[in-house]
Amino acid sequence: MDSDAVIKAALAPVGEMFVEPPLPIIDHIPCVVASLIDGESPWVDVLERPRYTIEAWAESRREAQLLAQSAITELVAAWRSQQTLAGAALNFVRVNSRPVPVDSGIKGVHRSLGTVTLSIRPA
């Protein structure tokens, strides 16, 4: 299974979404970046529990916060609906840390960051 493909499919409704930060990020504001931290299995067709950072980039602090929360809401909705996403389904979604504002390092650009753990199984 490709956990990146699963999270991209689940987060498609939030708008522009990446699994690696596009460079320069400023050209893609607003957007969500979901980066794999750990937990992806090297074996095919097994239960995986990848952990991701969910970063939302926007022109205001509030917009970044709402976008990050929307991304997590979409993951929970995909889990609850048990829809097939890129050949897999979510067993559960755990929010490890809710999105909080962090410094973007770019004037006029805001970022909100949280982490989630997914449980992904073959469909």
N, C-alpha and C positions, 0 to 999 in steps of 0.2 A: 504494500500500500504506500501511497505517496501522501504523507500527512500534509505537506504543503498544498497539494492539489485539493485536499479535503477542506482545509481552512480557507483557501481562496474561494471555493464554491460556496461555503457557508457565509462568507463575508461579502459576496458579490452585491447584495442589496445596499451596502453602505456607501457605495461609490468607488472611487479610485482606490485600489488596494494592491499592496505589494508584499512579497515574502522576503525581499531584501530591499533596503532603502535605495530609491533611485537617486542618482546624482545628476545635477544638484536637486536637492529636495524642494527647494524654493519654487521650482518649475512645476511642481505637482501638488501644491497646496490648494484645497484641503485633501488629505489622504490618510489612509491607515496603513501601517506597516506591521505585519505579524511575523516576528522572527523566531525561529526555532532555537530554544535554549538547550534542551536535552530531552532524552526519553524516546527517541525514534528507534524502532527496532530494525536491525539489518536484515531480518528475515521477512519473507513475504507471507501474507495471509495469517498473521497472528494479531492478537490484541496489542495495540500500541498505546502508550500513555505519554505523548509528547507534551512538553511544556513550552509555551510561547509567551513572548512579550507582545503586548498590544500597544502600539504607539499611534496616537492620533496627532496629526500636524495640521494647524489651522492658523488663521490670521488673528484670532482672539483666544484668550484663555478659556472663556466659556465655550466657544465653538469646539476647541480641542477636547475639552472635558465631555461635552455632549457626544461628540463623534466617537470617542473611546467607549463611552457607556453604550452607545448604539451598537458598536461592534460586538461587545460582550452580550448584549441583548440578542443579537442575531445568532450568536453561537448557541445560546440557551434555547432559542426558538428552533434551531436546527436539531438540537438534541431532543426536545420535547416532541417534535413532529416525526422523528425517526426517518426523515427523508434520506434517500440515497444521494451521497455527494461523492463524485469521482470514484464510484465503486465501493464506497464504505458508508458507515453510519456511526454517529456519535453515541456511545454508551452513557457517558456523562460529561458534564463540563463543571470544573471546579475553579472558582475565582480565587486565586492565591493572594492577590493584592488588587484592590479596587484601583481604578485609574486616579492618579494624582498628577498635578502639574509639576513638570520638571523643566529646567532651563534648556532651551533649544539651541542656544549659542548663536542664534541669528536674530538680529534686530527686527521686530515686527512680526516674528513667527513664534507661535506658541506650541507646546507639546505636552501631551498628557500620556502617562505610561502606567500600565497595569500588567499583571501576569495571570495566565490561565493554564490549567492542565486539562487536556482532553483525553478521553478514553475512546479510541477508534477501533472498530471491528470491521472485518470484511462484510459487505452487504450480502 
